[in-house]
């Protein structure tokens, strides 16, 4: 069989496959019921939290699931993604997602979490969901391209070859205009534009500061000027009941305020520099002595770089709390400042599994010391400090002082008024 016959046979097989993929079930309903219309009118609304409902979705490592097990896990993922929306219950996860319009909720964060879950899917389940999430044509999101996609690429490549010369001329003109614009702006700004790296960033250290730091002295007392872009509030409740059921079945969304270690929205935090990295937490009067505080510095993908915890004088931390116990840099009735490592992009931390990482997020939480006795495996209120997208040109503010000095911390205005307090440098 020559090359022409082989290509014709491939085209016939591909055409048959394409036709089969495009066949639809007859007599599909096209009218939307009143119940569906009413449910969709309240489908979209602002999130209470900036994080996705499936952020940091927990996936237990292991071998591939069966199709039934994969469907069960997908159903749990979709249920958590839906939140408290009114849902039409369907056992099949594909029909469940389509019937309740849940595919509209898949953004970059949700796709990333779903891709981690898909590592344990059987091949057929991966193909089905890759096709579903790509709008009908399987993409490289979860696997190789289909034969139809490869044939389309060949046709496009042939067209591109005929237009290559025209594209090169257009690209050359465009590059020339960009270079002219770049040098024009460079001459106007005098070349003062600073290259900024991603992640949490310290300001440059002056020669005076270097000498004083090496001699274990500190600058004269001065209060930091808070960077608003680096202020975050603990408002996300994480609650997991004890029991033998699967983890997803034990996660609770609605938790009574009286069992929480602190109310959501009353604790605010930011990062400072005082010799090294610091996290400052400001809350209601008396919260410090009664709370177990946990802090972790992570990469953008939530790989921990430094994890620590601190229990107030009248509090204790639960046995499963993570990280090393630390002592405060500054202590007050409503203000707590703890030292943390904030590796910079220009001096990253080496990772045990290989590669390097630098600080891009600081996660903080108040953990309940009585969670276990009340039937909870995990019970905490959490928040995350990170540089917002589009405002990367920020640096971590500094403060100065010596042990015994009183520091005034002002994190701006909250819903209940000023977020401020004082502490004594330890």
C-alpha positions in Angstrom: 0.0 0.0 0.0 1.6 3.4 -1.1 1.6 6.6 1.0 -1.5 8.0 -0.8 -3.6 4.9 0.0 -2.4 5.0 3.6 -3.4 8.6 3.9 -6.8 8.0 2.4 -7.5 5.2 4.8 -6.4 7.4 7.7 -8.8 10.1 6.5 -11.7 7.6 6.3 -11.0 6.3 9.8 -10.7 9.8 11.2 -13.9 10.9 9.4 -15.8 8.0 10.9 -14.5 8.8 14.3 -15.4 12.5 14.0 -18.9 11.6 12.9 -19.3 9.2 15.8 -18.1 11.9 18.2 -20.6 14.5 16.8 -23.6 12.2 17.0 -26.1 13.5 19.6 -28.9 11.8 21.4 -32.2 12.3 19.7 -35.2 14.0 21.3 -33.0 16.1 23.7 -35.0 18.6 25.7 -34.4 22.1 24.6 -36.8 24.0 26.8 -35.7 25.2 30.3 -38.1 24.3 33.1 -39.3 27.0 35.5 -37.3 25.2 38.3 -34.1 25.3 36.3 -34.7 29.0 35.3 -35.3 30.0 39.0 -32.2 28.1 40.1 -30.0 29.8 37.5 -31.2 33.3 38.4 -29.3 32.9 41.8 -26.4 30.8 40.4 -23.8 33.6 40.1 -23.0 35.7 43.2 -19.9 37.2 44.8 -17.8 34.9 46.8 -17.5 35.5 50.5 -13.8 34.6 50.3 -11.2 35.4 47.6 -10.1 31.7 47.6 -11.7 29.1 45.5 -14.0 26.7 47.4 -11.7 23.8 46.2 -8.4 25.6 47.1 -5.8 23.2 48.4 -8.2 20.3 47.7 -6.8 17.2 49.6 -6.0 14.2 47.4 -4.7 11.0 49.0 -1.8 9.5 47.0 -2.2 6.0 45.7 -2.9 3.8 42.8 -5.5 4.4 40.1 -9.2 4.4 41.1 -11.8 2.3 39.5 -14.4 4.1 37.4 -16.9 3.9 40.2 -14.4 5.2 42.8 -13.3 8.0 40.4 -17.0 9.0 39.9 -17.5 9.1 43.6 -14.5 11.4 44.2 -15.5 13.6 41.3 -19.0 14.0 42.8 -17.5 15.1 46.1 -15.3 17.6 44.3 -18.2 19.1 42.4 -20.4 19.2 45.6 -17.7 21.2 47.3 -17.3 23.5 44.3 -21.0 24.1 44.2 -21.0 25.3 47.8 -24.5 26.1 49.2 -26.1 26.5 45.8 -29.4 24.7 45.2 -28.6 21.6 43.3 -30.5 18.9 41.3 -29.3 15.6 42.6 -28.0 13.2 39.8 -25.8 10.1 40.6 -23.7 10.4 37.5 -21.0 13.2 38.0 -21.1 14.2 34.3 -24.8 14.7 34.3 -24.6 16.3 37.7 -22.2 18.9 36.4 -24.2 19.6 33.3 -27.6 19.6 34.9 -26.4 22.1 37.6 -24.2 24.3 35.2 -21.1 23.6 37.4 -18.8 23.7 34.4 -19.3 27.5 34.5 -17.5 27.5 37.8 -14.2 26.0 36.5 -11.5 28.7 36.3 -7.7 28.3 36.4 -7.6 27.5 40.1 -10.4 24.9 39.9 -8.8 23.2 36.9 -5.5 23.0 38.7 -7.1 21.3 41.7 -9.1 19.0 39.4 -5.9 18.1 37.5 -4.3 16.9 40.8 -7.4 14.8 41.5 -7.2 13.4 37.9 -3.8 11.8 38.6 -5.7 8.8 40.1 -8.4 8.6 37.4 -8.6 5.6 35.0 -7.8 6.5 31.4 -11.4 6.5 30.2 -12.5 8.9 32.9 -9.6 11.2 32.1 -10.6 11.3 28.4 -14.3 12.0 29.2 -13.5 14.9 31.5 -10.8 16.3 29.3 -13.3 16.5 26.5 -16.0 17.9 28.8 -13.8 20.7 30.3 -12.4 21.6 26.9 -15.8 22.3 25.4 -16.0 19.1 23.2 -12.6 18.7 21.7 -10.1 16.9 23.8 -7.0 19.1 24.5 -3.7 18.4 26.1 -5.0 19.3 29.6 -5.0 15.7 30.6 -3.5 13.7 27.7 -2.4 13.5 24.1 -4.3 15.1 21.2 -6.9 13.2 19.3 -6.4 12.1 15.6 -8.9 14.7 14.5 -6.8 17.4 16.2 -3.6 16.1 14.6 -5.3 16.2 11.1 -6.4 19.8 11.8 -2.8 20.7 12.7 -1.6 19.3 9.4 -4.1 21.5 7.4 -3.2 24.6 9.4 0.5 23.9 8.9 0.1 23.8 5.1 -1.7 27.2 5.2 0.9 28.7 7.5 3.7 27.7 5.1 2.1 29.6 2.2 1.8 32.7 4.4 5.2 32.5 6.1 6.8 35.3 4.2 4.0 37.7 4.9 4.0 36.9 8.6 7.8 37.5 8.8 7.5 40.9 7.2 4.6 41.8 9.7 6.6 40.5 12.6 9.7 42.5 11.6 7.7 45.7 11.5 6.1 44.9 14.8 9.4 44.2 16.5 10.9 47.4 15.1 8.0 49.5 16.5 8.4 47.8 19.9 12.1 48.6 20.1 11.5 52.2 19.1 8.8 52.5 21.8 11.1 50.9 24.4 14.1 53.1 23.8 11.8 56.2 23.7 10.4 55.3 27.2 13.8 54.5 28.4 15.1 58.0 27.5 12.1 59.6 29.1 12.3 57.8 32.4 16.1 58.0 32.5 16.5 54.3 32.9 15.2 54.4 36.5 12.7 51.5 36.0 13.4 48.9 38.6 13.2 45.2 37.8 10.8 43.6 40.2 10.7 39.9 41.1 7.6 38.0 42.0 6.9 37.0 45.6 7.3 38.8 49.0 10.2 41.1 48.8 12.4 43.0 51.3 13.8 46.4 50.6 17.5 46.8 49.9 19.7 46.8 53.0 21.8 49.9 53.5 25.4 49.9 54.6 24.5 51.3 58.0 21.9 48.6 58.5 24.4 45.9 57.6 26.9 47.0 60.2 24.3 47.3 62.9 22.8 43.9 62.0 26.2 42.2 62.2 26.8 43.6 65.7 23.4 42.3 66.8 22.1 45.9 67.4 18.9 47.4 66.0 17.9 50.7 64.6 16.4 53.4 66.7 12.8 52.8 67.6 10.4 53.6 64.8 6.9 52.2 64.0 6.4 50.5 60.6 4.2 52.1 57.9 1.9 49.2 56.8 1.8 48.2 53.2 -2.0 47.9 52.4 -1.3 45.3 49.6 0.2 42.9 52.3 -2.7 43.0 54.7 -5.1 40.0 55.0 -7.9 38.9 57.4 -8.5 35.4 58.9 -12.0 34.6 57.6 -11.8 31.1 56.2 -13.1 28.4 58.5 -11.5 24.9 58.1 -13.5 22.3 60.0 -13.1 18.5 59.8 -15.1 16.1 62.1 -13.6 13.1 63.7 -14.7 9.7 62.4 -14.0 6.7 60.2 -15.7 8.2 57.1 -13.7 9.5 54.2 -12.2 12.9 54.6 -14.5 14.7 52.1 -17.5 13.4 54.1 -16.2 14.9 57.3 -15.5 18.4 56.1 -18.1 20.8 57.4 -18.9 24.2 55.9 -21.4 25.6 58.4 -19.8 25.7 61.9 -21.4 27.5 64.9 -19.5 30.6 66.0 -19.4 29.4 69.6 -17.1 26.4 68.9 -14.6 28.4 66.8 -11.3 29.5 68.3 -11.9 33.0 67.0 -14.6 34.7 65.0 -14.0 35.0 61.2 -13.0 38.6 60.2 -11.7 39.9 63.6 -8.0 38.9 63.2 -5.9 40.8 60.7 -2.2 40.2 59.7 0.6 41.6 57.7 4.4 41.1 57.3 7.3 43.3 58.4 11.1 43.2 58.6 13.0 43.5 61.8 16.4 41.9 61.3 14.5 39.1 59.6 11.0 38.4 58.5 8.1 39.0 60.9 4.4 38.4 60.8 2.2 40.9 62.8 -1.3 39.8 63.9 -3.8 42.3 65.3 -7.1 41.3 66.8 -9.5 42.0 69.7 -8.1 42.8 73.1 -7.1 39.6 75.0 -7.0 37.2 72.0 -3.2 36.7 72.1 -3.1 35.0 75.5 -6.1 32.7 74.7 -5.0 31.6 71.2 -2.8 29.0 69.5 -1.4 30.7 66.4 0.2 28.8 63.5 2.1 30.4 60.6 3.6 28.9 57.4 5.6 30.6 54.6 5.0 28.8 51.3 5.6 29.0 47.6 2.8 29.9 45.2 2.0 26.1 45.0 1.7 26.0 48.8 5.0 24.1 49.3 5.9 25.0 53.0 9.3 26.7 53.5 8.9 27.6 57.2 6.2 26.5 59.7 5.9 27.5 63.3 3.4 28.0 66.1 2.9 29.9 69.3 0.6 29.3 72.3 -0.5 32.2 74.4 0.1 32.2 78.2 -3.3 30.8 79.0 -3.7 28.6 75.9 -2.3 25.4 74.5 -2.0 24.0 71.0 -3.6 20.8 69.8 -1.3 17.8 69.6 -1.4 17.7 65.7 -0.4 21.3 65.3 2.4 21.6 62.8 5.8 23.4 62.8 8.3 24.4 65.5 7.3 26.3 68.6 8.6 29.9 68.6 8.8 32.9 70.8 7.3 36.3 69.9 9.4 39.2 68.7 6.8 41.6 70.1 3.9 40.8 72.6 0.8 42.7 73.6 -2.8 42.1 74.6 -4.1 42.6 71.0 -0.8 42.4 69.0 1.5 39.5 68.4 4.6 39.6 66.2 6.4 36.3 65.4 9.7 35.8 63.5 9.4 33.8 60.2 11.8 33.0 57.4 10.9 34.8 54.1 13.3 33.4 51.5 13.8 35.9 48.6 13.7 35.1 44.9 17.3 36.3 44.6 18.4 34.0 47.4 15.9 31.1 47.4 15.7 28.2 49.8 16.9 24.7 48.6 14.1 22.1 48.7 14.7 18.6 50.0 13.0 17.1 46.9 15.2 19.2 44.6 15.0 22.6 43.2 14.5 25.9 45.0 11.7 28.0 46.3 11.0 31.4 47.7 8.3 33.1 49.8 5.2 33.9 47.8 2.5 33.4 50.5 2.2 33.6 54.3 -0.6 31.5 55.7 -1.8 32.1 59.3 -4.4 30.5 61.5 -5.9 30.3 64.9 -6.2 26.6 65.9 -8.7 25.3 68.4 -7.0 23.6 71.4 -10.3 21.9 72.4 -11.2 20.6 68.9 -10.4 17.0 69.7 -12.4 16.9 72.9 -15.4 18.4 71.1 -15.3 15.8 68.3 -13.3 17.7 65.7 -10.1 16.6 64.0 -9.4 20.1 62.7 -11.0 23.3 63.7 -9.4 26.7 62.8 -9.9 30.1 61.2 -7.3 30.9 58.5 -6.1 33.7 56.2 -3.4 34.2 53.6 -1.0 37.1 52.9 0.2 37.4 49.3 1.1 40.0 46.7 -2.0 40.7 44.7 -1.8 40.1 41.0 -0.9 43.3 39.1 0.6 45.1 42.2 3.9 43.2 42.5 5.9 46.4 43.0 5.6 46.3 46.8 8.2 45.8 49.5 7.9 44.5 53.1 8.0 47.5 55.5 10.6 47.7 58.4 10.4 48.7 62.0 13.1 49.4 64.6 13.7 49.2 68.3 15.3 47.4 71.1 13.9 44.9 73.7 11.6 46.8 76.1 10.5 49.4 73.5 6.8 49.7 72.9 5.7 49.4 69.2 2.5 50.9 67.8 1.0 48.8 65.0 -1.7 50.3 62.7 -3.1 48.0 59.9 -5.7 50.5 58.7 -9.5 50.5 59.0 -11.7 47.4 59.3 -15.5 46.9 59.4 -15.5 47.6 63.1 -13.1 50.6 63.1 -9.3 51.0 63.3 -7.2 47.9 63.4 -4.4 49.0 65.7 -2.7 48.0 68.9 0.7 48.0 70.7 3.2 45.5 71.9 6.5 45.3 73.8 9.6 44.1 71.9 10.9 41.0 73.6 
